[in-house]
């Protein structure tokens, strides 16, 4: 019998670290996303889009993303 997983996420922005390790930009290049904790977003280093995280749920829709200023 295995121990039940904790229901409390322990990673940045309330996201499970295992989930963070596989999240990628939904655009055609599928670059892995990085965390911007201060802004509460996941960021793509290729297209410079920032995806919001709302209530611990990443919103990986291109229409919801914003382009970060350089």
TAWO-V121956 format. One record per residue. SS is DSSP state (a for helix, b for strand, c for the rest). Layout:
BEGIN
{{SS} {SS}}
END
This chain:
BEGIN
{{c} {c} {c} {c} {c} {c} {c} {c} {c} {c} {c} {a} {a} {a} {c} {c} {a} {a} {a} {a} {c} {c} {c} {b} {c} {c} {c} {c} {c} {c} {c} {b} {b} {b} {b} {b} {c} {c} {c} {c} {b} {b} {b} {b} {c} {c} {c} {c} {b} {b} {b} {b} {b} {b} {c} {c} {b} {b} {c} {c} {c} {c} {c} {c} {c} {b} {b} {c} {c} {c}}
END
